[in-house]
C-alpha cells in the first residue's frame, strides 16, 4: 500500500494561506491595546462597530448555549443579525454529533433562523479534510463517538466498528493486535468510552504502519456534561498519542488552518468583514486572529471575568487579546 499523505496535505494546505488582517493581528497580540467593552460602549459605538461586519461566526458551547439550555438573549441576538441581512455560521470543536444531530440541537434550542449549510463541527471539518486530502474510499481507525463515525461514513470514508470492542485481553494474542493493512489513518475525536486497548492499537498503526494521526480538535477541556461542566477534552488524548508515537497530529478543529481554509474558501467569507465570537482564547479568539477576522470574546463560557478585567485594564499577559469583550451575545440584539 503506497499512499503519500504528506503530498496530499501539502496540496491541501497552502503555506501562505490565509493572509492575516494586520489590524486584527495587532489588536489580538499587543497587550498594550485594550479591547472595546460592548457592555459599556453604548449603543452608538456598538452599532458603529457592528456595521463593519457582514459575517458572524459563532462558537456554540458557552456562547449560544450552556449544556442543554440556550444562553439568555442568544436566540434573539441571532434573529436580529438575520433580520439585518448578516450571514451567520456556527463552528464548534465538538465532534460527538453528526450533522443531523447538530442541526436538531440548534433547532431544539430555538435557533430556527440557522440552516444546515451554516453548521460546521470538527467532525464535519475532519470529514471534509479527509475527502479533499484523498481518503475517500479508504479505511480509517477511529476513536470517537457514533456521531463522528456517521459523519465520516457520509463523506465516503470507510469506518469499521471492531475497534469499539477492543479490550486489553484482546491484545494479548498476535491475532488480536494484528494491523489491518487497509487502514490509512487514525482519526481521534472525543470519546466517553476510550480505553487503553484503543490507544495501543492507534499507537501501533501510527508507529508501525506509518499512518497519520488526525485530530478532530485539540481542546484541553470541553463542557460535555448536561450542565456544561468541563471534562478532559480531546486534546488530552491527542497529547497522549503524540507522546507515545513521536508524531504531530493534523488538527481539523479551531484554531487550525485546515478548518480556516474550509470555512473561508468554501463559504466565500471575507475575513476583513467577519467576526469570530467565542468564549475561549486559545481556540475561538486565536482562530479569529489567525484568519484575519475581528474577535468578540464573551464571558458566558470558559473565560473568567477576572481575565476580562485584566484585558480591559491593559494588564493581561496572555498570548491573545480580542477586539471586543461582552458578557454575552445578548448585546447584539436590536
N, C-alpha and C positions, 0 to 999 in steps of 0.2 A: 504494500500500500504506500503510494507516494502522494502526499498532499502538502503543498507549500503554503502553510498557514501564514508564515512571515510575509510572503509575497502578496497574499490576499489582504492582510492587514495593511501593508504598505500602500496598496492601491486604494484601500478604503479611506485611510486617514491621511489627508494631505498635510505635510509637516508645517505648513504656514497657515493653516486654517484653524480657527476663524480669526479674522482680523479683529483686534480689540478696540473698542471705543476709548480714546485717550482720556476723555473727561471721566468716564465711568471707572476706568482703571485707577486714575489718580484719586478719585473720591474714595475708592474702596481700600487702597493700600497705604494712604498717607494719614497717619493718626492725628496730624495737626488739623485736618479738615473735619469739621463737625457736621454730622448728618442733620437733615431737617426733621424736626419732630412734627408730624402731622396732627398730633393731639393738641398742639399749642400754636400751630402756624396760622390758624384762622381760615375761613372758607375761601377767601380770595387767593391766598398763597397756595392752598391745596388745589384749587381749581386751575390755577396757572400751571402748577407742576403737572397735574393730570392731563392737561391739554397737549403736552409734549409726547404723550404715549398713545399709540394706536393699538398695540397688542399687549395683553396681560397674560403672564404665565404664572400659574399658581401651584405651589406645593399643596398637598392635601392634609395629611395628618398634622394637627397643630395649627393649621391655617384656615381651612374650610370646616374641618370637624375635629373633634377630640373623641377617640374611641368610636362610639356609635351615636354620637349627638353632634349636630351642627353647631359651630361657633356662633353665638348670638350676633345677629346682624349680617352674617356671611351670605345667606341666601339673597337678602335684599341688595347687598353690595354687588353680587354677580348680576342680578337682574338689572341694576342701574347701569352697569357697564354695557350690557347688551342693548339696552334702550338707547344708549349714547352712540351705538354703532361700533363699539370696540370689539376686537377679536379676543376671545378668551380660551386659554388652553390649561389643562390640568396635567401636571407632571409629578409623579410620585416615585420614590425609590422602593415602594412596597411591591414585592414580586409575588405575593401569595395568591393574588386573584387573577382569573382570566379576564379578558376584555369585557365579556358579557357580565361577569360578576362585578367588575369595577363600575360599569355603567349602571348596574342595578343598585349599587350602594349610592351612587351620585343621585339617582332619581329618588330613591327612598328617603334621602335626607332633604329633599325639596329643591335640588338644583336642576329644575326642569328645563332651563334655558341651554344646558350643556348637552351636546350631541356626542355620539361615539367617536366621530372623527377628531374631536378635540381632546381626547384622552390619551395620555402616554404614561405607562407604568414602566418600571425597569424590566418587567417580564416581557412587555411588548417591545421595548428597545433592544433587548437581548435577542428576541426572535428576528427582528429586522436586521440586526447586525449579522447574525448567523446566515440569514438568507442572502444578504448583499456580499458577504465575505466568502460565499461558495459552499456553505454547509447544507444547502437544501438537498434532501435525499440522502444525507449522511446520518450516521448514528452517533448520539452523544450519551455520555454517562451523566446523570442528573442527580444532584442533591437539591431538594426543594419541595414545595407544596404542590398539590394537584393542579392548582391554577397555573403555575409555571409550566408544568408538563403539558397541559392542554394548549397553552399559548404557543409553545414550541412546535407541537404537532400541527397546529393550524398554519404554521409557517412552512410546513413541509419537511421539518426536521424529524428524524426517526428517534423516538424515545421509548425505551423499554422500561417495564416496571419491576424487573427482577431485583434491581438494586435496592428497592424499598424493603426487600425481605432479608437483606444481608444481616448476619449476626457474627459475633466473634467465633462461635463454634463452626460456622460455615467456612471460615478461612483456615481452619486447621489442616485441611487437605489441599493438595496442589490443585485438584479439580475445582474445589470451592473458590479458590482465588485466581483461577485461570483468567487471563485477559481476553476480552472479545476483540479480535483483530479488526473488526469493522468500526470500532469506536474511534471517532476523530477528534473529540474534545471532551473536556469535563466542564459542565455548567453548574454553577453553585448559586443558589438563592437561599433566602432564609427558610429554615425548616424547623418545625416544632418537634420533629422526631429524628433528627440527625443522630447517628450513633458512631461509635468508634470504627466499626467494620466498614461503614460507608467512607469514612475518612481514609482508612487504609487503602481501600480499592481506588479511591480518587488519587491518592499519592502514587500508587503503583502505575496507574495509567499515565500520569504526568512524568514520572521518573523513568519508567521502563519503556512505555510506548511513545514517549516524547510528544504527547498531545498537549495543546494549550489549555490553560486554566482560564475560564471565562466567568467573571463575576457579574451578577445582576446589579449589584451595588456594594459599597464598602461601608455602610453606616455602622458605627461602633455600637449604637443602641437604637432601638426602634420602639415606638409606642403601640405595641401589638396586643396588649391586653384590652378587654372591653372598655375599661375606664381610661385608657390612654397611658397607663403606666409603662415606663420604659423597661425593656428587657434586652439582653445581649443581642446585637444585630448581626447581619450577615458579614460585616467586616471582621468579626471575631473568628468566624470560620475561615474566611479568606486568609487572614493573617496566619492561622494555624497551618493551612496548606502551603502557603508561600514559604514559611519557615521549614516545613518538612521536605519541600522539594527544591528550594533554592531558585524558584522561578517567580516571575512577576505576573500577576493576573491582568487580563484585559477587562477594564471596568466599563460596563454598559449603563451605569446609573449616574446621577449627578455627583460630582461636577465634571464628568469626563467629556473629552472632545468627541467621543463616539456618540453620546447622546446629543451633544450640541449640534453635530453635523446632521443627524437625523431630524431634529426639531427644526432648525433654521432653514435648511435646504428643502426638505420635503414640504414644509408649510409656507415657504417664501416669506419668512419673518425678517424684517429689517431690524437688527438689534439696536440701532441708534434710536428707534421709535418704539422700543419694547421695554417692559419692566418685569423682572423676576421677583415674585413675592413668596417669602418663606420665613420659617421660624428658626432655621439652623444656619449658622455662619459657615460651617465647614462644607456643607453641601449646597444649600439653596443660594446663599449670597455669593459664595465662591463661583457657583455655576453662572450666575448673572454677571459677575465681574469678568470671568474668563471669556465670555461670549460677547462682551461689549454692551450688555443691557444695563439699564438702571436697576437698582435693587431696593426693595422695600422689605425691611425686617419687621415682623410682627411678634408681639410678646404673648401670644395666646398658646404657645407651644413650649419648645425647649429652652430658648434663650431667656435669661432672667432679667428682671427689672434692674438689678444691680449692674449688670453688664451694659444695659442700655443707658443707664445714668452716667456711667463712665464714658461711653461714646459721646454722649451729648455734652459732657464736661471736657472732652478732649484728652482724657487721661487713660483711655482704654489701650492696652498694649497687645491686643490680639492681632492676628495676621490680616484680617479683612474687616472693613467697615462699610456699612450700606449707605446708599444715597439718602434714604429716608427711614424713619422709625415710626411705628404706630402701635397702639395697644392691640389692635386687631384690624381686620379688613373692613370692619363696620364703618370706618371713617370714609370709605369710598362710596357710601350710599349717597344718592342725590336728595 
